[in-house]
Amino acid sequence: MTVDQGLLNKYSLVKGAARRARQLQSGAPALMASTSTKPCRVAQDEIRNGHVTFVVTKKVVAPVLGTGL
C-alpha cells in the first residue's frame, strides 16, 4: 500500500501520523523497526510501509425538518 492509495490527501496523512504518534508516546509498541526514535517519524514510517491503515467513514447529516421558522 502506498501513501497515495491509503489516504485521501496530505491532510489525512498528517492527521493519521499525529494520532499514531500520540499512541506511541502513550506507550504503544512500534509495529516495525525504525531508524528514528521520534514518535512522529516512526508513525510516518509505519504508515508508509503499510503497517498502519486508516478507515475514513462518511458522516451522514440528516436534514432538520419542522423547525417552525
RODO-2510 file (C-alpha; in nm, 4 decimals, decimal comma):
residues 69
     n   res          X          Y          Z
     1     m     0,0000     0,0000     0,0000
     2     t     0,1371     0,3387    -0,0889
     3     v     0,0558     0,6593     0,0920
     4     d    -0,1451     0,7815    -0,2079
     5     q    -0,3651     0,4706    -0,2109
     6     g    -0,4384     0,4577     0,1610
     7     l    -0,5068     0,8209     0,2367
     8     l    -0,7206     1,0813     0,0680
     9     n    -0,4767     1,3726     0,0843
    10     k    -0,1803     1,5151     0,2753
    11     y    -0,4103     1,6416     0,5494
    12     s    -0,5276     1,2847     0,6143
    13     l    -0,1659     1,1691     0,6282
    14     v    -0,0762     1,4354     0,8841
    15     k    -0,3843     1,3624     1,0981
    16     g    -0,3171     0,9879     1,0862
    17     a     0,0515     1,0248     1,1691
    18     a    -0,0280     1,2593     1,4582
    19     r    -0,2799     1,0148     1,6029
    20     r    -0,0361     0,7248     1,5720
    21     a     0,2451     0,9351     1,7232
    22     r     0,0255     1,0074     2,0261
    23     q    -0,0340     0,6333     2,0627
    24     l     0,3415     0,5717     2,0527
    25     q     0,4052     0,8449     2,3104
    26     s     0,1450     0,6844     2,5376
    27     g     0,3332     0,3562     2,5350
    28     a     0,2016     0,1656     2,2336
    29     p     0,4679    -0,0600     2,0834
    30     a     0,6136     0,0268     1,7440
    31     l     0,4938    -0,2053     1,4687
    32     m     0,8284    -0,2091     1,2903
    33     a     1,1923    -0,1211     1,3432
    34     s     1,2684     0,2390     1,2546
    35     t     1,5912     0,4321     1,2261
    36     s     1,4374     0,7173     1,4258
    37     t     1,3354     0,7306     1,7904
    38     k     1,0958     1,0229     1,7427
    39     p     0,7302     0,9100     1,7582
    40     c     0,6218     1,1321     1,4686
    41     r     0,8842     0,9870     1,2342
    42     v     0,8156     0,6298     1,3495
    43     a     0,4435     0,6854     1,2787
    44     q     0,5209     0,8171     0,9295
    45     d     0,7435     0,5160     0,8582
    46     e     0,4717     0,2768     0,9782
    47     i     0,2127     0,4398     0,7517
    48     r     0,4474     0,4492     0,4522
    49     n     0,5293     0,0783     0,4905
    50     g     0,1645    -0,0237     0,5282
    51     h     0,1773    -0,1309     0,8931
    52     v    -0,0873     0,1258     0,9902
    53     t    -0,4053     0,1820     0,7932
    54     f    -0,6965     0,4169     0,8455
    55     v    -1,0637     0,3878     0,7669
    56     v    -1,2350     0,7035     0,6517
    57     t    -1,6070     0,6986     0,7184
    58     k    -1,8624     0,9295     0,5665
    59     k    -2,0615     1,1324     0,8136
    60     v    -2,4289     1,1476     0,7198
    61     v    -2,6146     1,4554     0,8382
    62     a    -2,9918     1,4321     0,8429
    63     p    -3,1828     1,7424     0,7391
    64     v    -3,3698     1,9275     1,0122
    65     l    -3,7430     1,9420     0,9361
    66     g    -4,0213     2,1299     1,1059
    67     t    -3,8191     2,3880     1,2932
    68     g    -4,1112     2,6317     1,2756
    69     l    -3,9090     2,9180     1,1361
***
